[in-house]
Amino acid sequence: MAEEKKKDGTELLSKKKKVKPRKSRDADCCSVNFLKCVLHIFNVVFLFAGIGVLCVGAWTVSSRHRYVPLLPSPTYPAIAYLLIAAGAAGLPLAALGCCGLKTENRTSLLCYTYFLLITFFLEAGAGALAYYYEVEVEPELKAGLNSTFVTNYALDTVVTDAVDRMQTEFKCCGAVDYKDWRRSIWHEYDSELLVPDSCCKTASPRCGARDHPSNIYYTGCVRHFIIHIREHLIILAAVGVGMSVIPMFGFVFACVLYVKIKHVVD
């Protein structure tokens, strides 16, 4: 009988040793309470960063997209819309994170980490795409802009408005130079006009009938347009890549908290 009791006691003791003790909330430097505090601060930073990214994307669409019809590919507007999508996720993600932290619901935290990862890919993807297109935009525009001027001007209202706006803003005429207009379809319809009125230094109706350097700009628009697009692409690349670092911090801390919540006691 004594031996059986001793045996039962030994088995009970061994079972207790196998059970891993649960930690308290402040058991170590990366405790649950510490991580929750860090993530609350992160949510505030992430929210304002998202607003910033959203503003940059919206600014690109509202003020910089006036020349999109002249671009041969949709890469440039795609970058702006990626940043808008990433920035717009800031408020709902911050709200989801705060709810998950308050309730300590592991499912909410898991969704939070997934969406942070998606935000990282959106911002990093937009930044990488902007960097890649900044290199490719010059040969692309040199090959395609002249064709757009010569073929579509006066036939496509959107392209016509964009070309007129470009020539007025950049003080230029034609893609390469003012002589490009003599080969255009527009010139065939009205041979009296040598260049569009937007080429004139002082714009007035039918001022393009005279192509003297005192009346019109002689420099082409392609160089000005390339510089304009490349400068803005550098801004988009910096915003995308720079801001993509922020969700990665939240992703790491949220993953650690997700694991730790399972092993704590109140």
N, C-alpha and C positions, 0 to 999 in steps of 0.2 A: 504493500500500500504506500509506504513512504517513498519507495523507488518510483511508483507511478506519479505521485504528486510532484516529485523532483523533476521527472521527465516533462510533465505538463508545464511546470514553471519555466523550465529551460526553453520549451517551444514557444511559450508566450513572450519570453524575453527576446528571443530571436526574431519573432514577428514584429515586436516594437522597434527593434533595431533596423529592420528593413523599411519601416515607414519613414519617409523623408519628412522632417519637420518643416512646417510652413513658416515663412518669414513674416516679420511685421512690416508695416508700411515704411518705416524709417530704419530698416535694418542695415543699409549700406549707403554709399554716396549716391548711387543711382536708384534711390528708393522710388516707390510709386508716387508719393507725394511730391518729391523733387521733380520727377518726370512730368507730372501733371502741371506743375508750376511752369516748367520750361515750355511745355506745349501751349499753355495759355498765352504766354508771351509770344511764342512763335505764331500763333493764330492772328494776333494783332499785326505783327510784321508782315505776315503772308497776305493779310487782307489789304494793307496799304500798298504792298508790292503789286498785288493783282490789279488794284485801281490804277497804278502807274502804267502797267503793261497795257491795260485796256485803253487808257488815254492815248498812249503812243500808237496803238493799232487804229483807234478811231480817228486820230489826227491824220494818220497816213491815208485812210479811206476818204476823209472829208476834204482835205486840202491838197493831198499829193496825187490823188487818183485822176486828176483832170487830164493827165497825159497817158493814162493806161491804154486808150484806144490806139496809141502810136507804138506800143510795145508788141513785138512779134509773138511773145509767149505769155501765159498767165502766171508766171512764177512770182512776179512782183506783188500782184494783189493777193496771191495765195499766202504769202508771208504775213501780210497785214491781217488777214482773216484768222490765221493760226494764232497770232498774238491776241487778237480780240477774244477768241475762244478760251485761251489760257487765262487771260485777265478776268473774263466774265465768270470763271469758275471760282474766283477768290472768295466771294461772299457766301455762296452755298457750302463750299468746302470748309470755311471757317466755322459756319454754323454747325455743320455735321461734326467737326472736331470738338467743338465745345459741348455738344450734346453727348458725344461719346465719352468725354472726360468726366462730365458731371455724373452720368449714370454708370460709368465704368463698364459699359457694354462692349464686349470683345468683338461682336459682329460689326458694330458701328465703327470701332477702331480699325477693323480689317478693311472695311469699305473706304475709310478715310485714307489709309495707306495706299490702296490701289489708285484712288483718284489723285493723290499727290504724285504718284509715279506717272500717271497719264499727263498731268500738268507739266511735269519735268520734260517728258518727251515732246510735248507741244512746243514749249519754249525753246528747248535745245534744238528741236527740228527746225523751227523758224529761224533761229540764229545761224545754224549751219547752212540752211538754204540761202539765207541772205548773203553769207560769206561766199558761198559757191557762185551765186548769181552776180555778185559784185565783180568777179573775175570774168565771167562769161558775157556780161551785158555789152561790153564795148564792141567785140566782133559781131555780135548779134545785131546791134543797132546800125553799125556801119553797113552791114549786108542788107538790112530790111527797111531802114527808115526812108531812104530815097525812093524805094518802090512804093511805099505808103503815100508819100507826098505826090508823086507823079501819077499814080493810078487812082487813088481814092479821093483826092481833094475835089470838092464841089459835087461829088457823087454820093458821099456818105456825110450826113450832117454832123454826126458826132466827131468824125475825123477832121472835118473842116473846121469846126469850132476849136478843137484841140490844136490844130496847126496854127490857126490865127492867134490863139492865145500864146502859143510858144514863140512865134515870131515877134509878137509885141513885147512879151516879158523878157526874152533873151536878146532882143535887138538884133535879130538875124533874119536871113532870107534864104529859103531853100534848104535842102538837106546838107549838100556839100557847099554850094554857093548859089547866088541868085539865078544863074543860067539854067539851073535844073528846071525852072518853071517853063522854059521854052520847049521842053520835051514832054510836058504834062498834057493829060487829056483836057484839063481845065483850060489851057491855052488854046486848044483847038476849037473850043466853043466860043471864045472871045479873044480873037487874035490881036485886038487893039490894046488889050492889057498885057504888059510884059511880065508883071509880077502881081500877086494879090495886094490889095490895099494895106494889109497888115505888115507888109515889108517896108512901108514908108516911114520915114523918121517923124513926119507929122501926118498922121492918117487922116485922109479925107476921101470922099467918093471918087473912084476912078483915078486916084493919084498914082496907081501902079502903071499908068500908061507911059511913064517916063522913068527909065532905069539909070539915070545919072547918079553918081555917088553922093551928090548933095541932096538927093531926094530919097534914096533907099539905102538899106543896109546891104553890104556886099558879103559879109561873112556868113557861112552856113550855120545851121542849127545843131548839127549832129554832135559837134564837140561840146557845146554848151549843155546839151541834153544828157550826154554821157556823164559829164561832171555832176550834174544835178541828181541823176539817178544813183550814181555810185556813192555820193556823199550821204544820201538818205539810207542806202543799203547798209553802210557802215554803222549808222545809228541803230538800225533794226537788228543787225548782227550783234552789236554790243548789248542791247536790251535783252534779246532772246537768250544769248549764252550767259550773260551776267545774272539775269533773274532766275535762270534754271537751277542755279546753285541753291536757292532758298528752299524750294520744295524737297530737296534731297535731305536737308537737315531735319525737316519735319518727318520725313519718311523713316529715317533712322531712329529718331526718338520714339515715334509711334510704334515701330516694330518692337523696340525694347520694352515699352510699356505694355504692349499686347501680351508679351511673354510673361512679364513680371506679375501682372494682375492675377494670373492663374495660380501663383505660388505665394500669395499673401493672405494674412488673416486680419480682421478688423481689430 
